[in-house]
Amino acid sequence: MKITSIDQITRLVKVPFINRSLHSSLLNHVTNSLDVTVLYGPRQVGKSQEIYKSLQSLLKDNDADLFLYNLDVIPDEFESPDAFLATLLAQKANPDRKTYVFIDEAQRLENIGLLVKYIYDQNKNIKFVLTGSASLDIKAKIKEPLTGRKQEFFLSPLTLKEIANFRGINPNQVTSGFPLLDKVLDEYLLYGGYPEVVTIEAKAQKIAKISEIANSYTLRDISSFFEFDTSKTLQLVARFLAENIGNILSKENISKIGGISKYQTEKALEALEKSFIIKLVPPLAKTPSKELTHRPKIYFQDLGIRNAILNKLDPTLIFADKGQLFENAVATELLSKFGSDALKFWRTTNQTEVDFVVVKPNGKTNAIEAKYRWENKKSLPKNLQSLKQQYPELIEKVDVISKSNYWQLF
């Protein structure tokens, strides 16, 4: 549909706008580049909200024609590139005006990459913004057709920093802990960072919403999209991974315990990773090629999804998991801050392990150990000391992040 007023957008907004860290860079690319803007991430994580905010800015600041489509239901004009282009041109107020076309859930159309490429190459001053809930390089829908014509942005569930900002906390002014910071962390470890969950205050409603997202929007949709005969295999693998966050991935154990084949295990892992449910972090190795053969560690993109999969949505049920959950929380914060390619872990053959090694653009690294409770601030843990001794030329900084200083990650 064509967007001509703020009221049209306001009617689409379901939850309060939350300031996201990537919004300024996303909006800059939307407004200042004709290359295709691709925003991807899990369902219900706020991609549509980012589209609506961008549309509001364009309505206020630009003389352009704006169109918004949601491909959960595919309109007739998407039957062919020529039909879609003709529809757009027929609705343009002025042939010389720039046109913005926002397409939500773009992966629903099998030939979306070819359609966008065809129109992009016509040089009709048409800017495309696409969102997708599953990795948009699946089946080469976007990756191959739009090579050299796009820039990708990833929207994760809310990070601790974004939730703190939403709660009115300025991380730059925090010097020590206080009750609201503790509450932000405790709720994050239990309910995660999905915007609709964060903005709900009532406990029962939070539980209902994150359970709905985990079971309906997540596992059901993934099973359908990746063409599983039944969702049971995906649920089994998801539960195994949820129990083992922060641990080394063992495909053999998944197959053995679950009684499923190696192929089923690998298909489920691929589906969960490409649909942004899990994140596999590789080890630091002396040569990059070794990172491909060493087993990664398991993390969930959202802890609320993890807890819902295990039916652990009460504080008493995650008490014994706090260490694992906190390590996962640190992982998601580091991934958001430094990017997925920068995060590694370190482990030796004698099982000495450091939770995170962040590889910086200059090739140097920071080593971080996540400990939910850590009171010994006078000396470093032995594993950090060992890593620093083994790689003195590589490690610039070592640190311990705990519940008493987690805001330092911001």
Backbone hydrogen bonds, N-H to C=O, Kabsch-Sander energy under -0.5 kcal/mol:
donor,donor_aa,acceptor,acceptor_aa,energy
3,I,66,L,-2.9
4,T,2,K,-0.6
9,I,5,S,-0.9
10,T,6,I,-2.7
11,R,7,D,-1.9
12,L,9,I,-1.5
13,V,9,I,-1.0
13,V,10,T,-0.7
23,H,20,R,-1.4
26,L,22,L,-2.7
27,L,23,H,-3.1
28,N,24,S,-2.0
29,H,25,S,-1.8
30,V,26,L,-2.3
31,T,27,L,-2.4
32,N,28,N,-1.9
33,S,29,H,-1.3
36,V,149,R,-3.2
37,T,128,F,-2.4
38,V,36,V,-0.6
38,V,151,Q,-2.7
39,L,37,T,-0.5
39,L,130,L,-3.5
40,Y,38,V,-0.6
40,Y,153,F,-2.7
41,G,132,G,-1.9
45,V,42,P,-1.0
50,E,46,G,-1.7
51,I,47,K,-1.8
52,Y,48,S,-2.6
53,K,49,Q,-2.5
54,S,50,E,-2.0
55,L,51,I,-2.7
56,Q,52,Y,-2.3
57,S,53,K,-2.0
58,L,54,S,-2.4
59,L,55,L,-2.5
60,K,56,Q,-1.7
61,D,57,S,-2.3
62,N,58,L,-2.2
64,A,62,N,-1.0
65,D,98,K,-2.5
66,L,3,I,-0.6
67,F,100,Y,-2.3
68,L,1,M,-2.9
69,Y,102,F,-2.6
71,L,69,Y,-0.5
71,L,104,D,-2.8
73,V,70,N,-1.1
78,F,75,P,-1.5
79,E,76,D,-1.8
80,S,77,E,-0.6
84,F,80,S,-2.2
85,L,81,P,-2.7
86,A,82,D,-2.5
87,T,83,A,-1.9
88,L,84,F,-2.1
89,L,85,L,-2.6
90,A,86,A,-2.0
91,Q,87,T,-0.8
91,Q,88,L,-1.0
92,K,88,L,-0.5
92,K,89,L,-0.8
97,R,94,N,-1.8
98,K,63,D,-0.5
99,T,125,N,-2.3
100,Y,65,D,-3.0
101,V,127,K,-3.4
102,F,67,F,-2.9
102,F,100,Y,-0.5
103,I,101,V,-0.5
103,I,129,V,-3.0
104,D,69,Y,-3.5
104,D,102,F,-0.5
106,A,103,I,-0.5
106,A,131,T,-3.4
108,R,105,E,-1.8
109,L,106,A,-1.6
110,E,108,R,-0.6
112,I,109,L,-1.7
113,G,141,K,-0.7
115,L,111,N,-2.4
116,V,112,I,-2.6
117,K,113,G,-2.3
118,Y,114,L,-2.3
119,I,115,L,-1.9
120,Y,116,V,-2.9
121,D,117,K,-2.5
122,Q,119,I,-1.2
123,N,120,Y,-1.4
124,K,119,I,-0.6
127,K,99,T,-3.7
127,K,125,N,-0.5
129,V,101,V,-2.7
130,L,37,T,-3.2
131,T,103,I,-2.3
132,G,39,L,-1.5
135,S,274,K,-2.4
138,I,135,S,-1.9
140,A,137,D,-2.0
141,K,138,I,-1.8
142,I,136,L,-1.1
143,K,136,L,-0.6
146,L,142,I,-2.4
147,T,144,E,-1.3
149,R,146,L,-2.6
151,Q,36,V,-2.4
153,F,38,V,-3.0
155,L,40,Y,-2.7
155,L,153,F,-0.5
156,S,154,F,-0.6
158,L,193,G,-2.9
163,I,159,T,-2.3
164,A,160,L,-2.6
165,N,161,K,-2.3
166,F,162,E,-2.2
167,R,163,I,-2.0
168,G,165,N,-1.6
169,I,164,A,-2.9
170,N,168,G,-0.5
173,Q,170,N,-2.2
174,V,171,P,-1.2
181,L,178,F,-0.9
182,D,178,F,-1.8
183,K,179,P,-2.3
184,V,180,L,-2.4
185,L,181,L,-2.1
186,D,182,D,-2.7
187,E,183,K,-2.7
188,Y,184,V,-1.9
189,L,185,L,-2.5
190,L,186,D,-1.1
191,Y,187,E,-3.6
192,G,187,E,-0.6
192,G,188,Y,-1.6
197,V,194,Y,-0.8
198,V,194,Y,-2.5
199,T,195,P,-2.4
200,I,196,E,-0.5
200,I,197,V,-0.8
206,K,202,A,-2.1
207,I,203,K,-2.4
208,A,204,A,-2.2
209,K,205,Q,-2.4
210,I,206,K,-2.6
211,S,207,I,-2.0
212,E,208,A,-2.0
213,I,209,K,-2.5
214,A,210,I,-2.4
215,N,211,S,-2.5
216,S,212,E,-2.6
217,Y,212,E,-1.2
218,T,213,I,-1.8
219,L,214,A,-2.1
220,R,215,N,-0.9
221,D,216,S,-0.9
222,I,218,T,-2.6
223,S,219,L,-2.2
224,S,220,R,-1.9
225,F,221,D,-2.9
226,F,222,I,-2.6
227,E,224,S,-1.0
228,F,223,S,-2.8
233,T,230,T,-0.5
235,Q,231,S,-2.6
236,L,232,K,-2.5
237,V,233,T,-2.3
238,A,234,L,-2.5
239,R,235,Q,-2.4
240,F,236,L,-2.0
241,L,237,V,-2.5
242,A,238,A,-2.5
243,E,239,R,-1.9
244,N,240,F,-0.6
244,N,241,L,-0.9
245,I,242,A,-0.8
246,G,298,I,-3.7
247,N,244,N,-2.1
249,L,296,P,-3.1
254,I,250,S,-1.7
255,S,251,K,-2.4
256,K,252,E,-2.5
257,I,253,N,-3.0
258,G,254,I,-2.4
259,G,255,S,-1.2
260,I,255,S,-1.4
265,T,261,S,-2.2
266,E,262,K,-2.6
267,K,263,Y,-2.4
268,A,264,Q,-2.2
269,L,265,T,-2.4
270,E,266,E,-2.4
271,A,267,K,-2.3
272,L,268,A,-2.5
273,E,269,L,-2.3
274,K,270,E,-2.8
275,S,271,A,-1.3
276,F,273,E,-1.5
277,I,272,L,-2.8
278,I,272,L,-1.4
279,K,299,Y,-3.2
281,V,279,K,-0.6
281,V,297,K,-2.2
284,L,345,F,-3.8
290,K,287,T,-1.6
291,E,287,T,-0.5
291,E,288,P,-1.3
292,L,288,P,-0.5
292,L,289,S,-1.0
293,T,290,K,-0.8
294,H,290,K,-1.6
297,K,281,V,-2.7
298,I,247,N,-2.2
299,Y,279,K,-1.6
301,Q,277,I,-2.3
302,D,277,I,-0.6
306,R,302,D,-1.6
307,N,303,L,-2.7
308,A,304,G,-2.3
309,I,305,I,-2.3
310,L,306,R,-1.2
311,N,308,A,-1.1
312,K,307,N,-3.4
317,L,314,D,-1.8
318,I,314,D,-0.7
318,I,315,P,-0.8
321,D,318,I,-1.0
322,K,318,I,-0.6
322,K,319,F,-1.0
325,L,321,D,-2.9
326,F,322,K,-2.6
327,E,323,G,-2.1
328,N,324,Q,-2.3
329,A,325,L,-2.3
330,V,326,F,-2.4
331,A,327,E,-2.1
332,T,328,N,-2.4
333,E,329,A,-1.9
334,L,330,V,-2.5
335,L,331,A,-2.7
336,S,332,T,-2.0
337,K,333,E,-2.0
338,F,334,L,-3.0
339,G,334,L,-0.5
339,G,335,L,-1.7
342,A,339,G,-1.1
343,L,339,G,-0.5
343,L,340,S,-0.6
344,K,357,V,-2.0
345,F,282,P,-1.0
346,W,354,V,-2.1
348,T,352,T,-2.3
351,Q,348,T,-1.8
354,V,346,W,-2.6
356,F,368,I,-2.2
357,V,344,K,-2.6
358,V,366,N,-3.1
359,V,342,A,-3.0
359,V,357,V,-0.6
360,K,358,V,-0.6
360,K,364,K,-3.1
363,G,360,K,-2.5
365,T,394,L,-2.4
366,N,358,V,-1.9
367,A,397,K,-2.9
368,I,356,F,-3.0
369,E,399,D,-2.3
371,K,369,E,-0.6
371,K,401,I,-2.6
377,K,375,E,-1.6
385,Q,381,P,-1.9
386,S,382,K,-2.6
387,L,383,N,-2.1
388,K,384,L,-2.4
389,Q,385,Q,-2.0
390,Q,386,S,-2.1
391,Y,387,L,-2.2
394,L,391,Y,-1.2
395,I,391,Y,-2.3
396,E,365,T,-3.2
396,E,394,L,-0.5
397,K,365,T,-1.1
399,D,367,A,-1.9
401,I,369,E,-2.6
402,S,400,V,-0.5
403,K,372,Y,-1.9
405,N,402,S,-1.6
406,Y,402,S,-0.8
408,Q,405,N,-2.4
409,L,406,Y,-1.9
410,F,407,W,-1.4
